[in-house]
Amino acid sequence: MKNKKTLYHFILDSSGSMSADRVNTVNMFNKQVTTVKSLASQFPDQQFLAGLTIFNQEVNHILQETPANQLRELSYDRYFPDGMTALFDAIGESTARIREKFGTEILDGRMSVVMIVLTDGHENASRMYDVARISKLIRDLEATDNWSFTILGADFDITAMSQTMNIRPTAAFNYSKADFKAMENDMSESIHAYAEMKSKGFISKDFFKKK
């Protein structure tokens, strides 16, 4: 198997409308930290990393492409939702950082990137990226077969916005904020299933599976 490295990169909305779900969002991310860490022992022939970007009107890369055995949980004092929604800047900046650091490995097919975006509202604050630029970026990266984008809407119908961003219908999902646990479990199971498929020589663009 040539492609033995996977980066799971999470982009979490921290705008004001997420305030009531601060604890649930942190707990959900920490569950994924546990899942990624567990992969190292289950699939010793692979390498796993995780990253975390949170955004309101500003973008904060608080966990930068960290190997599984060095991952730490997110503390509640690092996630305080307020402000607006610079969704496009969060995606654009994250992909730019990853490409700068791992571009050669990704282009050579030695590494794949799974990007998971959670938001509960429309873009309204980006300064560097617009929808046309993000749409082209996602289309071009997914065409390489080594990038996968999933977007999750929390109490927000993500369908129309995901279409404008060139995110495939099979990679856009809606959840109720009252059912964060289901989202958390689906995400964890999808992370594990992706690694398992990769161990068999398959890399799927349809990373996320919703029960």
C-alpha positions in Angstrom: 0.0 0.0 0.0 1.6 3.3 -1.2 -0.8 5.7 0.6 -0.1 5.0 4.3 -0.7 8.5 5.8 -4.0 10.1 6.6 -4.7 13.6 8.0 -8.1 14.1 9.5 -8.6 17.9 9.7 -11.6 19.3 11.5 -13.0 22.8 10.9 -15.5 23.8 13.6 -17.8 26.9 13.6 -17.3 29.0 16.7 -19.6 31.8 15.8 -22.1 33.2 18.3 -24.9 30.9 17.3 -22.9 27.9 18.5 -22.7 29.2 22.1 -25.4 26.9 23.5 -23.5 23.9 22.1 -20.1 24.8 23.3 -19.8 21.7 25.6 -21.3 19.3 23.1 -18.9 20.6 20.3 -15.8 20.2 22.5 -16.9 16.7 23.6 -17.6 15.7 20.0 -14.1 16.8 18.9 -12.5 15.0 21.9 -14.3 11.8 20.9 -12.6 12.0 17.5 -9.2 12.6 19.2 -9.7 9.3 21.1 -10.7 7.6 17.8 -7.7 8.8 15.8 -5.4 7.8 18.7 -6.8 4.3 18.7 -6.1 3.8 15.0 -2.4 3.7 15.5 -2.6 0.4 17.4 -5.3 -1.1 15.2 -3.6 -0.2 11.9 0.2 -0.2 12.6 1.1 -0.1 8.9 -0.5 3.4 8.6 0.3 6.9 9.9 -2.5 9.1 11.3 -2.5 12.8 12.0 -5.2 15.3 13.1 -5.7 19.0 12.9 -8.2 21.5 14.2 -9.3 24.9 12.9 -12.0 26.9 14.6 -13.5 30.0 13.2 -15.8 33.0 13.8 -14.9 36.1 11.9 -11.3 35.1 12.6 -9.6 31.8 11.8 -7.6 30.0 14.5 -5.5 27.0 13.6 -5.3 25.6 17.2 -4.1 22.1 16.4 -1.6 21.8 13.5 -1.3 18.4 11.8 -0.4 16.5 14.9 0.6 12.8 14.9 -1.9 10.5 16.7 0.4 9.6 19.6 0.9 13.3 20.4 -2.8 14.4 20.3 -4.4 16.1 23.3 -8.0 16.8 24.0 -9.4 20.3 23.4 -10.0 22.2 26.6 -13.3 24.1 27.1 -11.4 27.4 27.6 -10.1 27.2 24.0 -13.6 27.1 22.4 -15.8 30.2 23.3 -18.2 30.8 20.4 -19.0 34.4 19.5 -19.0 36.7 16.5 -19.7 35.9 12.8 -18.9 33.2 10.2 -15.8 33.2 8.1 -16.4 29.7 6.7 -14.7 30.2 3.3 -11.5 31.7 5.0 -11.4 28.7 7.4 -11.5 26.2 4.5 -9.2 28.2 2.3 -6.5 28.8 4.9 -6.6 25.2 6.2 -6.1 23.7 2.7 -3.3 26.2 2.0 -1.5 25.3 5.2 -1.8 21.6 4.5 -0.7 21.9 0.9 2.4 23.9 1.9 3.4 21.3 4.5 2.4 18.1 2.8 1.9 19.0 -0.9 4.5 16.6 -2.3 3.3 13.6 -0.3 -0.3 14.3 -1.3 0.5 14.8 -5.0 2.6 11.6 -5.1 -0.3 9.6 -3.7 1.5 8.8 -0.4 -1.0 10.7 1.8 -4.7 11.6 1.8 -6.6 14.4 3.6 -10.0 14.1 5.1 -11.5 17.5 5.8 -14.6 17.6 8.1 -16.5 20.9 8.4 -19.2 21.7 11.0 -21.3 24.8 10.8 -24.7 26.1 11.8 -25.1 29.0 9.4 -24.2 30.8 6.3 -20.9 32.4 5.4 -20.9 36.1 6.3 -17.4 37.3 7.2 -14.6 35.9 5.0 -12.2 38.4 3.6 -9.7 36.3 1.7 -11.9 33.7 0.0 -15.2 33.8 -1.8 -17.6 31.1 -2.9 -16.2 30.9 -6.5 -12.6 30.5 -5.2 -13.7 27.8 -2.6 -15.8 26.0 -5.1 -12.9 25.7 -7.6 -10.5 24.8 -4.8 -12.7 21.9 -3.6 -13.3 20.6 -7.1 -9.6 20.7 -8.0 -8.5 19.0 -4.8 -11.1 16.2 -4.9 -10.1 15.5 -8.5 -6.7 14.3 -7.3 -8.5 11.5 -5.4 -6.4 12.3 -2.3 -8.7 14.9 -0.7 -12.2 14.3 0.7 -14.5 17.1 1.9 -17.5 16.5 4.2 -19.7 19.3 5.5 -22.2 18.9 8.4 -25.0 21.3 9.1 -26.2 21.7 12.7 -29.8 22.8 12.8 -29.1 24.2 9.4 -30.0 22.8 6.0 -26.6 22.6 4.4 -27.9 21.4 1.0 -28.0 24.6 -1.0 -24.7 26.0 0.4 -22.8 22.8 -0.1 -23.9 22.7 -3.8 -22.5 26.2 -4.4 -19.2 25.0 -2.8 -18.9 22.0 -5.1 -19.3 19.6 -2.2 -20.9 16.4 -3.4 -24.4 15.6 -2.2 -23.1 12.4 -0.7 -20.7 14.5 1.5 -23.3 17.0 2.9 -25.3 16.0 6.0 -27.8 17.7 8.3 -28.1 17.1 12.0 -30.2 18.5 14.8 -28.2 20.1 17.6 -30.3 18.1 20.0 -28.7 15.0 18.5 -25.0 15.9 18.7 -24.4 12.4 20.1 -25.5 10.8 16.8 -23.2 13.1 14.9 -20.3 12.3 17.2 -20.8 8.6 16.8 -21.2 8.7 13.0 -18.0 10.8 12.8 -16.0 8.4 14.9 -17.3 5.3 13.0 -16.5 7.0 9.7 -12.9 7.7 10.8 -12.4 4.1 11.7 -14.1 2.8 8.5 -11.9 5.0 6.3 -8.7 3.6 7.9 -10.0 0.1 7.6 -10.8 0.6 3.9 -7.4 2.1 3.4 -5.8 -1.0 4.9 -7.4 -3.0 2.2 -6.1 -0.7 -0.6 -9.2 1.5 -1.1 -9.5 5.2 -0.7 -13.1 6.5 -0.9 -14.2 10.1 -1.4 -17.3 9.2 0.4 -15.7 9.4 3.8 -18.7 10.1 6.0 -21.4 7.6 6.7 -24.6 8.6 8.5 -26.8 6.0 10.2 
